[in-house]
Amino acid sequence: MAKMLKEGDAVPEVTLTGPGNAPVRLRDLLGDKVLVIYFYPRDDSPGCTVQACSLRDQYQDFTDAGADVVGISSDSADSHEKFVAKHRLPFRLLSDPDGAARKAFGVGTNFLGLLPGRVTFIADRTGTIRYAFDSQMQVRKHVSGALEVVRSLTGQGVAPARPA
């Protein structure tokens, strides 16, 4: 496994599978907005559902601050579509079935290598990583930390979170 990307590294050239099995080149999502890229283990698992729903609940805050959000796991595009519909997720989930994106970003495994890692990256408009947070258990901190960084990158300052 490659070393995990850190602040100052560039978003790698990877193509994933998006909604409707359409190819999505991750670097094509850069330019207009700051990009929040979060890797998660599995659709509909307890921690992943909490993380996705926390992002959903604060999605307007992210977009107001000038960011887009994408989630990446090895689940199929069909699984993602069901997960998105079930939890009314307003952001894209991308499928990485062969683990190429996970490898390119250096996202490893946790819990004795049994569970894919949970890592959130934030890339600025130029594709430079400005934040990387790796924690399997602190799912809500992925969201609050990412929003704080997005606001600092876009000049939005830190504002109070929307009530849940």
Secondary structure as GFF3:
##gff-version 3
##sequence-region A 1 164
A	DSSP	beta_strand	15	17	.	.	.	ID=ss1
A	DSSP	three_ten_helix	19	21	.	.	.	ID=ss2
A	DSSP	beta_strand	23	25	.	.	.	ID=ss3
A	DSSP	three_ten_helix	26	29	.	.	.	ID=ss4
A	DSSP	beta_strand	34	39	.	.	.	ID=ss5
A	DSSP	alpha_helix	46	57	.	.	.	ID=ss6
A	DSSP	alpha_helix	59	64	.	.	.	ID=ss7
A	DSSP	beta_strand	67	73	.	.	.	ID=ss8
A	DSSP	alpha_helix	77	87	.	.	.	ID=ss9
A	DSSP	beta_strand	92	95	.	.	.	ID=ss10
A	DSSP	alpha_helix	100	105	.	.	.	ID=ss11
A	DSSP	beta_strand	109	110	.	.	.	ID=ss12
A	DSSP	beta_strand	115	116	.	.	.	ID=ss13
A	DSSP	beta_strand	119	123	.	.	.	ID=ss14
A	DSSP	beta_strand	129	134	.	.	.	ID=ss15
A	DSSP	alpha_helix	139	154	.	.	.	ID=ss16
###
